[in-house]
Amino acid sequence: MAQCDDSARDEHGLLPFLGRVSSECLGGDGPVTVEPVYYGEVFTNARGGITTNGATQYEGLLDLAMTVELDKTQLPLPGRFFLLAQNTHGRGLTEDFIGDTQVLSNIDSGDNIMQVSEYWWEFGLLGDDVTLRLGKQDVNSEFLLVEMAEDFIQSSFGLSPSSAGLPTYPDPSMAAVLLSQLTDQTRLKLGIWDGLASGGSWGFSDNDVILLIGELEHKYSLDGGRLPGIFELGLAYNSDGIVDGEQFPSEWGYYLQWQQLVFRERPCDPADSQGLGIFALYLPRFGGGPVTASPLEVIEESAAAGFVYRGLLPGRDEDVIGAGIAWTQLNLGGTNRETVVETFYKAQVTDTVSVQPDIQYIASPSGIYDDALTVGLRFTVTP
């Protein structure tokens, strides 16, 4: 083991390694910060799936986020206000060309959208050990989130398909979320959502379905604090209700998530982001009764695992290479399973532009189509 002084220890998680800019970093001298991000991608279905005819398509997503630090304004309100507007355009491959359940791209919104996806007010309580967030929110912003897997394009690495029907992109909904820092290493997250609301609405529905979710997050470290890791246990329950004139059953579920930095090129520098990380997640199907037509029960269970390495090539310290496998058990007939293997290389071309070649092999899409092979390129532009 490398011998370093105590200043090299990192006991606060994986963010220095990930290089992730969180919403807490959106500040500035003024009270208002606007942060646009554009994602564009071209993918082709080279074989299998539903069809390869015309199966080269472009799809784009524009995120326009605004944060208002309320303590810097004249308003008598604490905390901050956040708003996210989103626009998608183009066409993904999943629906008409591949037929996969896990969804090839995490920016694929199905039908193109132009909407206010999130707007919420957040403020601290009890000396900021507790944070309360009220408004229209994406459940994947705080729950069911594996930060180390965020550079993957396949949807299952960012949010397991077992959570289909939950209030996430492109259909967030109104919620109240409580974030409590129990200890330096342990955080409790609790949320209640208006279930199954349309993302195109202001976050409310009339179906009476309520989602309750809780997650316990524990951060730890190995090698004297130089190799951080995170383990998360989540529980979720949605109530019954009437959706589109049909009875929607009450259901419950749990999930496990783990991510670990296993190698750092410069173990004595906690700010260095180069190294190897691994992750895994498992989500059983939502249960509580026999399998129904509920969108939460199309999938029996799912799991994913993978690795990412930042700065593998000399002189390319911010580039990321990754590979992973995502598997799901289905209730759709055929083989009743689908497996995806993805590999990518994300090159940081400039401070504001990245380019990411990506290959995905999809075995038995939705359990009923021939194995598909997709090849694509994503680019991301930030200010």
URRATA-V428040 format. One record per residue. N is the residue number from 1. RES is the residue in one letter. PHI is phi in whole degrees, -180 to 180 (none if undefined). Layout:
# URRATA-V428040
[[N:RES:PHI] [N:RES:PHI]]
This chain:
# URRATA-V428040
[[1:M:none] [2:A:-68] [3:Q:-101] [4:C:-134] [5:D:-78] [6:D:-64] [7:S:-68] [8:A:-85] [9:R:-77] [10:D:-128] [11:E:-110] [12:H:-115] [13:G:115] [14:L:-107] [15:L:-63] [16:P:-59] [17:F:-68] [18:L:-73] [19:G:67] [20:R:-87] [21:V:-91] [22:S:-90] [23:S:-66] [24:E:-69] [25:C:-98] [26:L:-90] [27:G:-71] [28:G:165] [29:D:-71] [30:G:-92] [31:P:-77] [32:V:-116] [33:T:-126] [34:V:-114] [35:E:-130] [36:P:-84] [37:V:-138] [38:Y:-119] [39:Y:-115] [40:G:-130] [41:E:-152] [42:V:-121] [43:F:-128] [44:T:-131] [45:N:-92] [46:A:-80] [47:R:-163] [48:G:72] [49:G:69] [50:I:-77] [51:T:-163] [52:T:-105] [53:N:-71] [54:G:67] [55:A:-91] [56:T:-117] [57:Q:-135] [58:Y:-107] [59:E:-142] [60:G:-138] [61:L:-136] [62:L:-109] [63:D:-101] [64:L:-125] [65:A:-104] [66:M:-129] [67:T:-121] [68:V:-115] [69:E:-80] [70:L:-67] [71:D:-72] [72:K:-98] [73:T:-107] [74:Q:-89] [75:L:-76] [76:P:-82] [77:L:-130] [78:P:-87] [79:G:79] [80:R:-149] [81:F:-117] [82:F:-127] [83:L:-137] [84:L:-128] [85:A:-102] [86:Q:-135] [87:N:-135] [88:T:-119] [89:H:-152] [90:G:91] [91:R:-150] [92:G:-86] [93:L:-96] [94:T:-58] [95:E:-69] [96:D:-108] [97:F:-120] [98:I:-111] [99:G:79] [100:D:-80] [101:T:-82] [102:Q:-78] [103:V:73] [104:L:-54] [105:S:-124] [106:N:-79] [107:I:-105] [108:D:-72] [109:S:-102] [110:G:76] [111:D:-76] [112:N:-63] [113:I:-123] [114:M:-142] [115:Q:-156] [116:V:-88] [117:S:-80] [118:E:-142] [119:Y:-156] [120:W:-151] [121:W:-113] [122:E:-128] [123:F:-151] [124:G:-92] [125:L:-134] [126:L:53] [127:G:69] [128:D:69] [129:D:-73] [130:V:-125] [131:T:-121] [132:L:-114] [133:R:-124] [134:L:-124] [135:G:139] [136:K:-74] [137:Q:-141] [138:D:-93] [139:V:-59] [140:N:-78] [141:S:-72] [142:E:-126] [143:F:-112] [144:L:54] [145:L:-117] [146:V:-108] [147:E:-61] [148:M:-66] [149:A:-97] [150:E:-71] [151:D:-86] [152:F:-70] [153:I:-92] [154:Q:-57] [155:S:-61] [156:S:-66] [157:F:-82] [158:G:-96] [159:L:-158] [160:S:-57] [161:P:-64] [162:S:-63] [163:S:-93] [164:A:-54] [165:G:96] [166:L:-80] [167:P:-77] [168:T:-130] [169:Y:-51] [170:P:-98] [171:D:-128] [172:P:-66] [173:S:-149] [174:M:-67] [175:A:-155] [176:A:-127] [177:V:-125] [178:L:-117] [179:L:-115] [180:S:-123] [181:Q:-87] [182:L:-72] [183:T:-140] [184:D:-62] [185:Q:-105] [186:T:-124] [187:R:-130] [188:L:-108] [189:K:-122] [190:L:-129] [191:G:-148] [192:I:-129] [193:W:-122] [194:D:-73] [195:G:-76] [196:L:63] [197:A:-80] [198:S:-76] [199:G:-64] [200:G:-77] [201:S:-88] [202:W:-87] [203:G:109] [204:F:-108] [205:S:-131] [206:D:-119] [207:N:-97] [208:D:65] [209:V:-87] [210:I:-117] [211:L:-104] [212:L:-113] [213:I:-144] [214:G:-136] [215:E:-143] [216:L:-107] [217:E:-112] [218:H:-122] [219:K:-102] [220:Y:-144] [221:S:-151] [222:L:-115] [223:D:54] [224:G:66] [225:G:93] [226:R:-93] [227:L:-125] [228:P:-74] [229:G:-146] [230:I:-137] [231:F:-122] [232:E:-133] [233:L:-122] [234:G:-124] [235:L:-129] [236:A:-141] [237:Y:-146] [238:N:-120] [239:S:-79] [240:D:-81] [241:G:179] [242:I:-110] [243:V:-124] [244:D:53] [245:G:80] [246:E:-113] [247:Q:-71] [248:F:-104] [249:P:-79] [250:S:-73] [251:E:-147] [252:W:-141] [253:G:-168] [254:Y:-139] [255:Y:-152] [256:L:-127] [257:Q:-139] [258:W:-147] [259:Q:-145] [260:Q:-148] [261:L:-81] [262:V:-111] [263:F:-153] [264:R:-123] [265:E:-65] [266:R:-125] [267:P:-64] [268:C:-92] [269:D:-120] [270:P:-65] [271:A:-86] [272:D:-72] [273:S:-104] [274:Q:-91] [275:G:161] [276:L:-113] [277:G:-129] [278:I:-128] [279:F:-151] [280:A:-156] [281:L:-148] [282:Y:-142] [283:L:-134] [284:P:-70] [285:R:-68] [286:F:-66] [287:G:-128] [288:G:118] [289:G:171] [290:P:-68] [291:V:-61] [292:T:-124] [293:A:-84] [294:S:-57] [295:P:-62] [296:L:-78] [297:E:-120] [298:V:-63] [299:I:-113] [300:E:-70] [301:E:-160] [302:S:-151] [303:A:-152] [304:A:-152] [305:A:-156] [306:G:-178] [307:F:-140] [308:V:-137] [309:Y:-130] [310:R:-100] [311:G:78] [312:L:-68] [313:L:-89] [314:P:-57] [315:G:79] [316:R:-121] [317:D:-68] [318:E:-99] [319:D:-73] [320:V:-130] [321:I:-116] [322:G:-152] [323:A:-151] [324:G:-162] [325:I:-131] [326:A:-127] [327:W:-129] [328:T:-146] [329:Q:-97] [330:L:-115] [331:N:-124] [332:L:-121] [333:G:92] [334:G:65] [335:T:-77] [336:N:56] [337:R:-157] [338:E:-146] [339:T:-130] [340:V:-123] [341:V:-115] [342:E:-125] [343:T:-137] [344:F:-150] [345:Y:-135] [346:K:-103] [347:A:-100] [348:Q:-85] [349:V:-72] [350:T:-135] [351:D:-63] [352:T:-117] [353:V:-128] [354:S:-126] [355:V:-128] [356:Q:-136] [357:P:-68] [358:D:-149] [359:I:-127] [360:Q:-132] [361:Y:-109] [362:I:-112] [363:A:-85] [364:S:56] [365:P:-54] [366:S:56] [367:G:79] [368:I:-131] [369:Y:-112] [370:D:-66] [371:D:-54] [372:A:-116] [373:L:-126] [374:T:-118] [375:V:-130] [376:G:-154] [377:L:-142] [378:R:-113] [379:F:-125] [380:T:-128] [381:V:-123] [382:T:-124] [383:P:-61]]
